[in-house]
Amino acid sequence: MKRKLRYQGNKLYDSPEISGSIDSYKVKIFTSEHAARDARGVRKLTTIEVSLLTYLPLGAAVASGGMVSLVDELTQLTKEFRPQVTGWDDSYIVRSRDNGVVEAFLTPERLAGIVDLMKIKNAWIILIYAMEEGLLRIDTPDPLEDPKKLDALVRQMIDVAHILELKKGEDKTLLRARTQLEDGAPKVLDIDDKVLEQGLGLELEDE
């Protein structure tokens, strides 16, 4: 795969970031902080974000692990969808503005790719469409110090990203699949700044 990555050192004691472009996708790798389970400290995880090239016409999110609680905070996503697919765990969550759109989008191939990521040991996954952007993200306690291991995980995410991309005209097909959205309701999901402060960003720096 074509790589164009940049190393960026941060403040003293902060972890460095790696960002750049792979197969036309903006990729960002950094260390994120999450509240520990006992609420007495923070848990540092390795984070990889892949910015998608296309986005859903309505707000939606798919998540596992610690990202499920983040999706629960997105109150505009009022509809929950449960895919009937092998490997889907009840702890995973799919929330959206409209189940018809999500069901049409989550084809067996797309679900298989998402589930494969969710099966990575101790990893948290989120796929989110908001503010006319799409983001695929994984958080893992694995420091990924082995370049080959990091490369393999990024490659897997890029492969899934390709599968997630909307085909030409698919956005219109998805809108025709709407079942619940009222006419005139906003199609774009707004995310509260407090949610984004948890380290989930939908914008990566430009090349």
C-alpha positions in Angstrom: 0.0 0.0 0.0 1.1 3.5 -0.7 2.3 5.3 2.5 2.9 8.9 3.1 3.2 9.3 6.9 4.6 12.1 9.1 6.0 11.8 12.6 5.0 14.6 14.9 6.6 15.0 18.3 4.4 16.6 21.0 5.1 18.3 24.3 7.5 16.8 26.8 6.1 13.5 28.2 3.3 13.4 25.5 3.2 10.6 23.0 4.1 11.4 19.4 1.6 11.2 16.6 1.9 9.6 13.2 -0.3 11.0 10.5 -0.5 10.9 6.7 -2.1 9.2 3.7 -2.4 5.6 2.8 -4.3 4.5 -0.3 -5.8 8.0 -0.4 -7.1 7.7 3.2 -6.1 10.1 5.9 -4.7 8.0 8.8 -3.8 9.2 12.3 -2.0 7.1 14.9 -1.7 8.4 18.5 -2.1 7.6 22.2 -5.5 8.4 23.6 -6.6 8.7 27.2 -9.8 7.2 28.7 -11.1 7.2 32.2 -10.1 4.1 34.1 -12.9 1.7 35.2 -12.4 2.7 38.9 -12.5 6.4 37.8 -9.3 7.0 39.7 -7.1 7.6 36.8 -6.7 7.4 33.0 -6.1 4.4 30.7 -3.8 5.0 27.8 -4.7 3.2 24.5 -3.1 3.2 21.1 -5.5 4.8 18.6 -5.7 4.5 14.9 -8.2 6.6 12.9 -9.0 6.3 9.2 -11.0 9.1 7.7 -13.5 7.7 5.1 -13.9 9.2 1.7 -17.7 8.9 1.6 -20.4 9.3 4.3 -24.0 8.3 5.0 -26.8 10.7 4.3 -27.9 10.3 8.0 -26.1 10.2 11.3 -25.1 6.7 12.4 -22.6 4.8 14.6 -21.5 1.3 15.1 -19.4 0.5 18.2 -17.9 -2.1 20.5 -16.2 -2.1 23.9 -15.6 1.3 25.6 -17.0 3.1 22.5 -20.5 1.9 23.2 -21.0 4.4 26.0 -19.8 7.2 23.7 -22.5 6.2 21.2 -25.1 6.1 24.0 -24.4 9.8 24.5 -25.4 10.7 21.0 -29.0 11.3 21.8 -29.9 12.2 18.2 -29.3 8.6 17.2 -32.7 7.4 18.5 -33.0 4.1 16.6 -31.1 0.9 17.5 -30.5 -1.8 15.0 -29.5 -5.4 15.7 -27.9 -7.1 12.7 -28.6 -10.8 12.2 -25.2 -11.9 11.3 -22.8 -14.6 12.5 -20.3 -13.3 15.0 -22.4 -10.3 16.2 -22.2 -9.9 19.9 -25.0 -8.4 22.0 -22.5 -6.0 23.6 -22.0 -4.3 20.2 -24.3 -1.4 19.3 -25.7 0.1 16.1 -27.5 3.4 16.5 -28.8 5.8 13.8 -31.5 8.3 12.8 -33.2 5.6 10.8 -33.1 1.8 10.8 -34.1 1.5 7.2 -31.0 3.3 6.0 -28.6 1.4 8.3 -30.1 -2.0 7.4 -29.6 -1.2 3.7 -26.1 0.0 4.2 -24.9 -2.8 6.5 -24.6 -5.5 3.8 -23.2 -8.9 4.7 -19.8 -7.9 3.3 -19.6 -4.7 5.3 -20.8 -6.4 8.5 -18.2 -9.1 8.1 -15.4 -6.5 7.9 -16.7 -4.6 10.9 -17.1 -7.8 13.0 -13.6 -9.0 12.1 -12.2 -5.7 13.6 -14.4 -6.1 16.7 -13.0 -9.6 17.3 -9.5 -8.2 17.8 -8.7 -9.0 21.4 -9.3 -6.1 23.8 -9.9 -3.6 21.0 -12.6 -1.0 20.9 -14.1 -0.1 17.6 -16.2 2.7 16.4 -17.5 3.5 12.9 -19.3 6.9 13.0 -20.9 9.1 10.4 -21.5 12.7 11.5 -21.0 16.3 10.3 -20.9 14.9 6.7 -17.8 12.9 7.5 -17.1 9.2 8.2 -14.5 7.8 10.6 -13.3 4.3 11.4 -11.4 4.1 14.6 -9.8 1.4 16.8 -8.4 1.8 20.3 -6.3 -1.0 21.7 -4.2 -1.5 24.9 -1.5 -3.1 22.6 1.3 -0.5 22.2 1.9 -1.8 18.7 5.6 -1.4 18.9 6.2 -4.0 16.3 6.1 -2.2 12.9 4.8 -5.4 11.2 2.0 -5.7 13.6 1.0 -2.1 13.3 1.2 -2.3 9.5 -1.0 -5.4 9.5 -3.7 -3.6 11.6 -3.6 -0.5 9.5 -3.9 -2.6 6.4 -6.9 -4.4 7.8 -8.6 -1.1 8.6 -7.9 0.2 5.1 -9.4 -2.9 3.6 -12.5 -2.5 5.7 -12.6 1.2 4.8 -12.7 0.3 1.1 -15.7 -2.0 1.7 -17.5 0.7 3.7 -17.3 3.3 0.9 -20.6 4.1 -0.8 -20.9 3.2 -4.4 -21.9 5.7 -7.0 -25.6 6.6 -6.4 -25.8 4.5 -3.2 -26.5 7.6 -1.0 -29.8 8.2 -2.9 -30.7 4.5 -2.7 -30.1 4.6 1.1 -32.3 7.7 1.5 -35.1 5.8 -0.3 -34.8 3.1 2.3 -35.8 5.6 5.1 -38.5 4.3 7.4 -38.7 6.6 10.4 -37.2 10.0 9.6 -39.8 12.7 9.3 -39.7 15.1 6.4 -37.8 18.2 7.1 -35.7 16.6 9.9 -32.0 17.5 9.7 -30.0 14.8 7.9 -26.7 15.6 9.5 -25.8 14.5 13.0 -24.3 17.2 15.3 -21.9 15.9 18.0 -21.6 17.8 21.2 -18.1 19.2 21.8 -18.0 17.4 25.2 -18.2 14.1 23.4 -15.4 15.0 21.0 -13.2 16.0 23.9 -12.9 12.3 24.7 -10.4 12.1 21.9 -12.7 11.2 19.0 -12.0 13.6 16.2 -13.6 13.6 12.7 -11.1 15.8 11.1 -7.5 14.8 10.3 -4.9 17.4 9.1 -4.8 18.1 5.4 -1.9 16.8 3.3 
